[in-house]
Amino acid sequence: MTPEGGKVPPPTRVDQIRPEHLADGALSLVVFGPGRGEAMVVLLPDGRVGVVDGCREPSSPDTGRGDPVREFLAALEQRAGLRGETFRLAFVCLTHPHDDHYAGLGRLLEAYRSRVDAVWSVPEVGDRYAEALRSYVEVTHAGREPLPDDVKIRGLQRVLAELVEAHERQGSSFRHVGQGKRLLSKVIQSEFLELSACGPADVDVKHAQFALVEGLESLIAEGEHSARFDPNVTSGALLIRWGQAGMLLGGDLLCKQGRHLGWDEVCGDIHPPIQVIKVAHHASAEAHHEGLWRRLGAALAIVTPFKDAKGTMPPRPEQIARLAQDAVVAITSVPAWPRRAGVPQAVYSTPQVPRSRRSVTSARNGVLSSMSPPPGEADTHNAVAVSLDATGKLVRFVLAGKANVYAPPARAKAAP
């Protein structure tokens, strides 16, 4: 399926997502996916802004340059200033403590101290938990990757510490992200808006905490870890509803494996209408729940690659081809897939035209160019953005950087 005359409009291409690319008074989502992880910015219809996860440490912690979320927030703050408005963040959420989801989030919380209304996290945050998790990650990664990596370990320490700082000393409210937890609700434009958590299941959080304790005990007693603590099994998943509009942000939540129930436990709480899904765990087969996917019938699936989808990393071509049978599939950056028969293809070419700050055209005819990213940082701005009105209609669809729509070869050839 390609976005032609159906539920998903043809996309507008941009170099970098800017506030003006999204519809005012709509429910909007920006998914940043440079190629390794993901971060999301949610813009509520009343203008409030929230951040879910982080994908990149800034090259300049003070200014936020190099972190696409911080750069986008800076543009929103500048616009608010021109309107005489005070800029705050309605919420900051950490779905789970993997570095491709927490990178840069600690720095962001530092930059917005006393300006964050709520912080949400899975599982509990606290000084003792943070130290236990930091120790476990540091030791278990040693020898498996070039870790302990000071940047990653410090990033984990920083984000967990800043969540505690925000709640205990900066006045932010705190909520756990878990099955059936209502996080935010309000009537906007005469339509009820609710942002809730649909995962993880409480029993999965309990089992994961036991696994962490077992792993630490094994490290202390034997010098090696026999229990595996995988934060993905307790990743938060968020559901946003406004009138008839619905978005599912799947985090990295997995399907049932061993004693962890994952999507199998929580999928019964999720019902249509859902127009947009940020696909869980980079569209890995382990995170795909076929029954839920078919029941929701979303029009647009947004996928972020992990490690550029090299080797066996997700998303795999066959899984994208499967998703593309039922929905428009937008991928935030170019997967490193081998060239062979049956591999999904990019639907839209990237026109080579001179860049200007304010030229606006459609995806077929050219490029909507905003400020060009600095050399060496262009890939940080790979992103997909969408706006929904309260009826569930997709009123904006934007591809930034190297983002594109992918379809099975036969459908890609039929696209304009």
C-alpha positions in Angstrom: 0.0 0.0 0.0 1.3 3.4 -0.9 0.0 6.8 0.3 -1.9 7.6 -2.8 -5.5 8.7 -2.5 -6.2 6.6 0.6 -6.0 7.1 4.3 -2.4 8.3 4.3 -1.7 11.5 2.3 1.4 11.8 0.0 4.3 12.9 2.2 6.1 16.1 2.2 9.9 15.8 2.2 12.1 18.0 4.4 15.7 18.2 5.5 14.8 18.6 9.1 11.5 18.6 11.0 10.4 22.1 12.0 7.3 23.1 14.0 5.7 24.6 10.9 5.7 21.2 9.2 3.0 20.0 11.6 -0.7 21.0 11.8 -1.8 23.4 14.5 -4.5 22.2 16.8 -3.9 18.6 15.8 -2.4 15.5 17.6 1.1 15.2 16.2 3.9 12.7 16.5 7.6 13.1 15.5 9.6 9.9 15.5 13.4 10.5 15.2 15.4 7.5 14.1 19.0 8.3 13.0 19.7 4.6 12.3 20.4 3.1 15.8 17.6 4.0 18.2 14.6 6.2 18.5 13.2 9.2 20.3 9.7 10.7 20.0 8.1 14.1 20.5 4.3 14.3 21.0 2.5 17.5 20.4 -0.9 17.6 21.9 -3.8 19.6 20.3 -3.6 22.3 23.0 0.0 23.0 22.2 1.6 21.0 25.1 4.7 19.0 24.3 6.0 15.7 25.6 9.2 13.6 25.0 9.4 9.8 24.9 12.9 8.4 25.0 16.2 9.7 23.5 18.3 8.4 20.8 21.5 10.5 20.7 23.8 12.4 23.1 24.2 16.0 22.0 27.6 17.1 20.6 27.0 20.3 22.6 25.3 19.5 25.9 24.7 23.2 26.6 22.9 24.0 23.3 21.6 20.5 22.5 23.1 20.6 19.0 23.5 17.1 17.6 20.4 15.8 19.5 17.5 16.0 17.1 15.0 16.2 20.0 16.7 19.1 21.6 17.0 20.9 18.3 13.3 20.5 17.6 12.4 21.6 21.1 14.6 24.7 20.7 12.6 25.6 17.6 9.3 25.1 19.5 10.6 27.2 22.3 11.6 29.9 19.9 8.1 29.9 18.4 6.6 30.1 21.9 8.7 33.1 22.7 7.6 34.9 19.6 4.0 34.3 20.7 4.8 35.6 24.2 4.2 32.1 25.7 6.2 30.2 28.3 7.6 26.9 27.1 7.4 23.8 29.3 7.4 20.1 28.7 4.2 18.4 29.8 6.0 15.1 30.3 9.3 13.2 29.7 9.1 9.4 29.5 11.7 6.7 29.6 10.2 3.5 28.2 13.2 1.3 29.2 16.9 1.7 30.1 18.6 0.7 26.8 21.1 3.2 25.5 19.4 3.6 22.1 16.4 4.9 24.0 18.0 6.9 26.9 20.8 8.5 25.0 20.6 12.3 25.5 17.5 12.1 27.7 19.5 12.9 30.9 21.0 16.0 29.2 17.5 17.0 28.1 16.2 16.7 31.6 19.1 18.8 32.8 18.4 21.5 30.2 14.7 21.7 31.2 15.0 21.5 35.0 12.0 23.0 36.7 10.2 23.1 33.4 8.9 19.5 33.2 5.4 18.9 34.6 5.7 15.1 34.8 8.2 12.3 34.5 7.2 8.7 33.7 9.4 5.6 33.8 9.5 1.8 33.8 10.3 0.3 36.2 10.8 2.3 39.4 13.5 4.9 39.5 15.5 5.6 42.6 19.1 6.0 43.7 19.5 2.3 44.8 17.8 0.9 41.7 19.9 3.2 39.5 23.1 2.0 41.1 22.1 -1.6 40.8 21.2 -1.3 37.2 24.3 0.7 36.4 26.5 -2.0 38.0 24.7 -4.8 36.2 25.0 -3.1 32.8 28.6 -2.2 33.3 29.7 -5.8 34.2 27.5 -7.8 31.9 28.5 -5.8 28.8 32.2 -6.1 29.6 33.8 -8.3 26.9 30.7 -8.5 24.8 30.9 -4.9 23.4 33.6 -2.2 23.7 32.0 -1.5 27.1 32.1 -0.2 29.8 31.8 2.8 27.6 32.0 5.9 29.8 29.5 7.8 27.6 26.9 5.1 27.8 27.3 4.3 31.5 27.3 8.0 32.4 24.3 8.5 30.2 22.4 5.8 32.1 23.5 7.2 35.5 22.5 10.7 34.3 19.0 9.9 33.1 18.1 7.8 36.1 19.5 10.5 38.5 17.7 13.3 36.6 14.4 11.4 36.8 14.8 11.3 40.6 16.0 15.0 40.6 12.9 16.1 38.6 10.5 14.3 40.9 12.1 14.9 44.3 13.6 18.3 43.9 12.2 20.0 40.8 8.5 19.5 41.5 7.7 17.2 38.6 5.0 14.6 39.3 6.0 11.0 38.8 4.1 8.0 37.4 5.1 4.4 36.7 4.4 3.2 33.2 2.5 0.0 33.3 -0.5 -1.8 32.1 -3.7 0.2 32.4 -2.1 3.3 33.9 -3.7 6.6 32.9 -0.9 9.2 32.7 -2.6 12.3 31.3 -6.2 13.2 30.4 -8.0 16.4 29.4 -10.8 17.6 27.2 -9.4 19.5 24.2 -11.6 21.1 21.5 -14.6 19.3 23.0 -12.9 15.9 22.5 -11.5 13.8 25.3 -7.8 13.2 25.2 -6.1 10.4 27.1 -2.5 9.3 27.2 -2.2 5.9 29.0 0.2 3.1 29.3 -0.8 -0.3 27.9 2.3 -2.1 28.9 4.3 -3.6 30.4 2.3 -6.1 32.5 2.8 -5.8 36.2 3.8 -9.5 36.4 6.5 -8.9 33.8 8.0 -6.0 35.8 8.0 -8.2 38.9 9.8 -11.0 37.1 12.3 -8.6 35.5 13.2 -7.1 38.9 13.8 -10.7 40.2 16.0 -11.3 37.3 18.1 -8.2 38.0 18.5 -9.2 41.7 19.4 -12.8 40.7 22.0 -11.4 38.2 23.5 -9.1 40.8 23.7 -11.9 43.4 25.4 -14.2 40.8 27.9 -11.5 40.0 28.7 -11.0 43.7 28.9 -14.7 44.6 30.4 -16.2 41.4 31.8 -13.3 39.5 29.6 -14.1 36.5 26.0 -13.6 35.6 23.7 -16.6 35.1 20.4 -14.6 34.9 19.6 -12.4 32.0 17.9 -9.1 32.7 16.5 -7.8 29.4 14.8 -4.3 29.7 12.9 -5.0 26.5 10.5 -7.4 28.2 9.4 -4.5 30.5 9.5 -1.7 27.9 6.7 0.8 28.3 4.1 1.1 25.5 1.9 4.2 25.3 -1.5 4.7 23.9 -2.8 8.1 22.9 -6.4 8.8 22.1 -8.1 12.0 21.1 -11.7 11.7 19.9 -11.5 9.1 17.1 -7.7 9.6 16.6 -5.4 7.0 18.1 -1.7 6.3 18.2 0.2 3.3 19.7 3.8 3.9 20.6 5.1 0.4 21.1 8.5 1.1 22.7 10.6 -2.1 22.6 7.9 -4.4 24.1 8.3 -8.0 23.0 5.8 -10.9 22.6 5.7 -13.8 25.1 9.0 -15.4 25.8 9.6 -17.8 28.7 7.9 -16.4 31.8 7.5 -12.9 30.4 4.1 -12.4 28.8 4.7 -9.2 26.8 2.1 -8.2 24.2 0.2 -11.4 24.8 -0.8 -10.1 28.2 -1.7 -6.5 27.3 -3.0 -6.6 23.8 -6.6 -7.3 25.0 -6.6 -3.7 26.4 -5.9 -2.1 23.1 -8.8 -1.5 20.7 -9.4 0.4 17.4 -9.5 3.1 16.2 -5.7 3.3 15.9 -4.4 5.1 12.8 -0.7 5.3 13.6 1.6 2.7 15.2 5.2 3.3 16.1 6.2 -0.3 15.6 7.7 -2.0 18.6 11.4 -3.0 18.8 12.4 -1.8 15.4 9.9 -4.1 13.7 11.6 -7.3 14.9 9.7 -10.6 14.5 10.0 -11.1 18.3 7.8 -8.0 18.9 5.2 -8.6 16.2 1.8 -9.7 17.6 -0.2 -10.7 14.5 -3.6 -10.8 16.3 -3.2 -7.2 17.6 -1.8 -6.0 14.3 -4.7 -7.3 12.3 -7.3 -6.1 14.9 -6.1 -2.6 15.0 -5.8 -2.1 11.2 -3.6 1.0 11.4 -3.1 3.0 8.2 0.5 4.0 9.0 3.4 2.0 10.6 6.5 3.9 11.6 9.7 1.9 12.0 13.2 2.9 13.3 16.2 0.7 12.4 18.6 -0.6 14.9 22.3 -0.4 13.9 21.1 0.5 10.4 19.5 -3.0 10.1 23.0 -4.4 9.3 23.4 -8.2 9.4 20.6 -9.7 11.4 19.6 -6.4 13.1 15.9 -5.3 12.7 14.0 -4.4 10.7 14.4 -7.4 8.4 13.1 -7.1 4.8 10.6 -9.9 5.2 9.0 -8.3 8.2 8.6 -4.9 6.5 7.2 -6.7 3.4 4.6 -8.3 5.8 3.7 -5.0 7.4 3.4 -3.3 4.0 0.7 -5.7 2.9 -1.7 -3.9 5.3 -0.3 -0.5 6.0 1.9 2.3 4.7 5.3 1.6 6.2 7.6 4.6 6.8 11.2 3.9 7.9 13.1 6.7 9.5 16.5 5.9 7.8 17.8 3.7 5.0 18.2 0.1 6.0 21.5 -1.6 5.1 19.7 -4.5 3.3 21.3 -6.6 0.6 20.1 -6.0 -2.9 18.1 -9.1 -3.9 14.7 -10.2 -5.1 11.8 -9.5 -2.8 13.5 -6.9 -0.7 11.2 -3.9 0.0 12.1 -0.7 -1.9 11.9 3.0 -1.2 8.8 4.4 -2.8 9.9 8.0 -3.2 13.2 9.2 -4.6 15.0 12.1 -3.0 15.2 14.9 -5.6 18.5 16.7 -6.0 17.6 20.3 -6.0 19.2 23.4 -4.6 18.4 23.9 -1.0 16.6 27.0 0.2 15.2 27.9 3.6 11.6 28.4 2.6 10.7 26.5 -0.7 7.6 24.4 -0.2 6.6 21.7 -2.7 5.1 18.2 -2.6 7.0 15.0 -2.5 6.5 14.4 -6.2 7.8 17.7 -7.3 10.6 18.7 -5.0 11.7 19.2 -1.4 10.5 21.4 1.4 13.8 22.6 2.7 14.3 24.0 6.1 17.6 24.9 7.7 20.2 22.4 6.4 21.8 20.3 9.1 25.5 20.8 9.8 28.0 18.6 7.9 28.4 15.3 9.7 25.1 15.6 11.6 22.7 15.2 8.7 21.7 11.6 9.7 20.7 12.8 13.1 17.6 14.4 11.6 16.1 11.3 9.9 12.5 11.3 11.1 8.9 10.7 10.3 6.1 13.0 11.5 2.4 12.8 11.3 -0.6 14.9 12.4 -4.1 13.7 13.1 -7.3 15.6 13.6 -10.0 14.5 16.1 -11.8 12.5 13.5 -8.7 10.3 13.0 -7.9 11.8 9.6 -4.2 12.0 8.8 -3.7 15.7 7.8 0.1 15.8 7.6 2.7 13.2 6.7 6.3 14.3 6.6 9.5 12.5 5.8 12.8 14.1 7.0 16.4 13.4 6.0 16.7 9.8 4.7 13.2 8.7 5.8 11.1 7.0 3.2 8.1 4.8 2.5 8.9 1.2 1.8 6.9 -1.3 -0.1 7.2 -4.7 -1.8 8.9 -4.3 -5.2 5.7 -4.6 -7.2 4.0 -1.9 -5.3 7.0 0.3 -5.2 7.2 0.3 -9.0 3.6 1.4 -9.2 4.1 4.4 -7.0 4.5 7.9 -8.5 
